[in-house]
Every structure is written in structure tokens, then in C-alpha cells.
Amino acid sequence: MTVWRGRVDAAEGPLGARWHQKVSSLVPGAPPGIALVGFACDEGVRRNQGRVGAAAGPRAIREALARMPWHQESPVYETGDVVCADGNLEAAQKQLSQAVYDAIFARQRPLVLGGGHEAAWGSYVGLVNVVERIDKSMQIGIVNIDAHFDLRADAEPNSGTSFAQIAGWCREIERPFRYMCLGASEAANAPALFDRAKRFMTEWRLDTDLDPWRLDGPLDAVQQFARSVDVVHLSIDLDVLPAAVMPAVSAPAARGMALESVEAIIAAVLKSGKVALTELVELNPTFDIDGRGARTAGRLAWLVARNWPVMAAEREPEE
């Protein structure tokens, strides 16, 4: 909890509170809210031959959040970090899946702070384990806001294989793979990845189709996708943003999507009322300029927490 500290505007009274004054440790029986789960891991990025450093991302996001004003109606809880020890990515992902599972069964909405995008595999497994226990017929849809499909076919799992792993696992357990990727860049995905996305029945919109002044069609598509499933896994990869806005990632985007577009899409997905799990990944403080990347990541985490409505995940689960 030492990261949760900052200025106190005592003269403003209770309405002057900041996040560092409100976030508390998650304890048994805590009222429903949002549980911050850190994924201090970038082993998947290293395996993907990217720029390592995202393991420090969770702390940097928390530091940015700590200073921000509190507009929350739901409480926010700290659960600590899952740490990748000795390059054992698979063990870290398993720990993350358990942390997500535990948070949802404690009637919390897990907000995973990364860390590399290899977090998506661990997060999804945790969510599926909950759904399989509650109601196996429930369909899970993934909305990934990302410059990359992350459908790589590499033999060794990494930050670029998570959604291919999910697709393969869904096939094994006879669960539909429902996947939408928003912000994919033709300059960052080989033709083989577009072909694989088609085979997996992926819905996508290119970064060039998501300018702020022409979002009506894409936002309608997002809402239709959310209506077609029972539960949504929202994944936000910060490398979807332009390098000038988000330099602090493994693979900065030359063009990317405007922050305004990313915020509008996040708000539309959350408005569906079906989001059970959100992850915000790839912040790499090693390459941050004047802390702008951490501030932007903090703003997006703040936006998620501010606009994430109560949903079925907060019901008392059946034993």
C-alpha cells in the first residue's frame, strides 16, 4: 500500500479526496467494487523480442492514479502484484488466472494492470473458470483495443500469442471464440495474421477507420458485439495509441488511434453492462518521456473505474 500516497487537500473536505486516500486493501467480505490486480511481468515481451520494462508498469499506473481526484461511486481495492520469477511466464499466468478468479468470486470487478499483453491469456482463463462454475452456457466475448491481433502462431507462448492460445483452448473445450480487435494496423500485422483473424471469425476495425469524427459505425458494431454475448473481457493495449501520446510501450505506433477514440470505445464497451474483466497493459516506464505515458495510462484506468457499472459478476456466486 506504500504506493498510495500524495497531496491532501484538507481545505476541500471530503469532496477534495484523491485516490490515494480512498484505495484500501481487499479483505474478505468487502462490499462489491473494483479490484486492482498487478501483473508485474514482461517475460512474454522478451520472448516476443520486444523492449522489456513493462514489469514496472503496474506501479507506475498506480502512482499516476494515486494523485487523481476521486469521483468513484464504487470502492476500489488493492490486491497486490503477480510477479514473474525466473522467466517462468506460465506460472505467472496461472497465478494471474487465480487472482482474477478469486476477485470475481469475491464479487469484485478485476482491473488488471500490466505488464505485457501475455496477461490476456491468464486473465481469460480465470474468467472462463468462473463462468464454467456459474453457467457453462454463458458466452464470453473479447474486445481487444490494440494495434496488433496478437494471434501469432509461435511455438513458445509470448505477448503476441495470447488470443491464438485462447482460440485454441476454446476449440479444445468446445467454447465459442468470440473476438473483436479495434485499432489493428496493417503496418504492424503481417498478411498471415489477417488470414488467421479471418479463419478465427474475428471482427476488426483498422486504426485508419477509427478517427474521432467517424466513430458512429464502429461504436454501433461494438454495441452489437456486446449484445451478442453474455460476458465481455475488455483488453486495452496502450500501444494502440500514437507514439507521441504513448511512447512508453514495447512497440510504439507511428500512427495509432487518437486518445479520444480509445476513450469513446472504452465507454461504449462499459456501457453494455457486461464487462466482467478489464486489463490495461504494456506500459513500459523505461521509455516514458516526462511521465506522459504513465499519466495517460492512469487516465484510462481512471476512466474505466469511473464508468464501469455493476454487473452480474458482483452477484453472490453459487457454491
C-alpha positions, 0 to 999 in steps of 0.5 A, a space after each residue: 500500500 506504500 504506493 498510495 500516497 500524495 497531496 491532501 487537500 484538507 481545505 476541500 473536505 471530503 469532496 477534495 479526496 484523491 485516490 490515494 486516500 480512498 484505495 484500501 486493501 481487499 479483505 474478505 467480505 468487502 462490499 462489491 467494487 473494483 479490484 486492482 490486480 498487478 501483473 508485474 511481468 514482461 517475460 512474454 515481451 522478451 520472448 516476443 523480442 520486444 523492449 522489456 520494462 513493462 514489469 514496472 508498469 503496474 506501479 507506475 499506473 498506480 502512482 499516476 492514479 494515486 494523485 487523481 481526484 476521486 469521483 468513484 461511486 464504487 470502492 476500489 481495492 488493492 490486491 497486490 502484484 503477480 510477479 514473474 520469477 525466473 522467466 517462468 511466464 506460465 506460472 505467472 499466468 496461472 497465478 494471474 488466472 487465480 487472482 482474477 478468479 478469486 476477485 470475481 468470486 469475491 464479487 469484485 470487478 478485476 482491473 488488471 494492470 500490466 505488464 505485457 499483453 501475455 496477461 490476456 491469456 491468464 486473465 481469460 482463463 480465470 474468467 472462463 473458470 468462473 463462468 464454467 462454475 456459474 453457467 457453462 452456457 454463458 458466452 464470453 466475448 473479447 474486445 481487444 483495443 490494440 494495434 496488433 491481433 496478437 494471434 501469432 502462431 509461435 511455438 513458445 507462448 509470448 505477448 503476441 500469442 495470447 488470443 491464438 492460445 485462447 482460440 485454441 483452448 476454446 476449440 479444445 473445450 468446445 467454447 465459442 471464440 468470440 473476438 473483436 480487435 479495434 485499432 489493428 494496423 496493417 503496418 504492424 500485422 503481417 498478411 498471415 495474421 489477417 488470414 488467421 483473424 479471418 479463419 478465427 471469425 474475428 471482427 476488426 476495425 483498422 486504426 485508419 477507420 477509427 478517427 474521432 469524427 467517424 466513430 458512429 459505425 464502429 461504436 454501433 458494431 461494438 454495441 452489437 458485439 456486446 449484445 451478442 454475448 453474455 460476458 465481455 473481457 475488455 483488453 486495452 493495449 496502450 500501444 494502440 495509441 500514437 507514439 507521441 501520446 504513448 511512447 512508453 510501450 514495447 512497440 510504439 505506433 507511428 500512427 495509432 488511434 487518437 486518445 479520444 477514440 480509445 476513450 469513446 470505445 472504452 465507454 461504449 464497451 462499459 456501457 453494455 453492462 457486461 464487462 466482467 474483466 478489464 486489463 490495461 497493459 504494456 506500459 513500459 516506464 523505461 521509455 516514458 518521456 516526462 511521465 506522459 505515458 504513465 499519466 495517460 495510462 492512469 487516465 484510462 484506468 481512471 476512466 474505466 473505474 469511473 464508468 464501469 457499472 455493476 454487473 452480474 459478476 458482483 452477484 453472490 456466486 453459487 457454491 
